């Protein structure tokens, strides 16, 4: 029913009238009010926090794709008071890791 009415003169007149009212309402200036300095600082602070959050999320999203190849990789770190922390090579870590028993091996009959 609406498709048949979309190109009729009354429908176009109503659409033109609504567009004109929208332009008049949007173009009418609002009543000017004084804005407190603290309000301006609060709005600017919230805008800056929002921009920082968006930038952080964008950077985290871009950096997260680069680490997709490291999935399942275990990094062992050994720390001692005299030499600081050092990364253990993967072949040494493989020797240190004891295989975990399967669930069936741990359960009784």
N, C-alpha and C positions, 0 to 999 in steps of 0.2 A: 504494500500500500504506500509506503514512504518513497519507494523508487519511482512510482508514477507521479508523485507529487513534487519530486525534487526539482523539476525544471519548469514548474508553473510560476506564473507571475506573483500570486500571493506568497508563495514560499520564498521567492527571491526578495520580495518586499520585506518580509519578516526578517530574513537573514541580513539584509542591508540595514534595517532599523536596529537590530541587535548589535551589529558591528559598529554603528555610529554611536550608540549608547556606551559601548565598551570603550571606544576612543575618547569620548567626553569624560567618562569616569576616570580613565587612566591619565588623561591629560590635566585634570583638575589638580592644582597643587594642594597638598595637605596643610593643615594648620601648623604653623611653626611653633615649636616649643623649645625652651632652653634645655640643653642636655648637660648634665653635671659632668665635671671632669673625671670623677671616679667611674662613672658609667662608660665614658669614652675609653679609659684605660682598661676597664674590664672587658669591653667588647674587643679591643685590639689584642688583649692577652688571650682571649678565647680563640680569636682568629689565628693568632700565631701558633697556639697549641694545636689547633686543627691542622694547620699546614705542616707542622713538624710531625704529627701523627701520620698524615697521609704520605709524607716523604719517607718516613721510616717504613711504612708498610710496602711502599713501592720498591724501596731498596731491598727489603727483606725478601720480597717476592722474586726479584731479579737474582739475588745472591743464592736463594734457595734452589734454583734450577741448576746451578753449577755444582752443587753438592749431591746431585742425584746419583752420580757414579760411585760415591763413597758409601752407599747403602750397605749395611752389614759389616763394615770395616771396623775392627776393634783396634784402638790405640791404647797401648799400655804405657803408663808413666811411672817411673821409679823415682822416689824422692829420698834424699839423704840430707842431713843437716850440713855436712861439710861441702858437698858439691852441687847443691841445688837440685833441680829436677832435670831428668834426661829421658828421652823417648827410647823405649826398648825396641830393637829391630823385630820384625815380624817373625823371623825364624826362631829367635829366642823365645818370643811370646808363645809360639806354637808348642814349644817344648814344655813351657811352664803350665800351659792350660791342660787340665785333666779333662778327659771327655766325660760329660755328664751321663749317668746311666739313663736308659730309657725308662719310661713310666712302668712298662710291663716288668722290667727287671727289679724294680723297687717294691712291687706289690706281691704279697703272698698268694697262695692258691685259693 
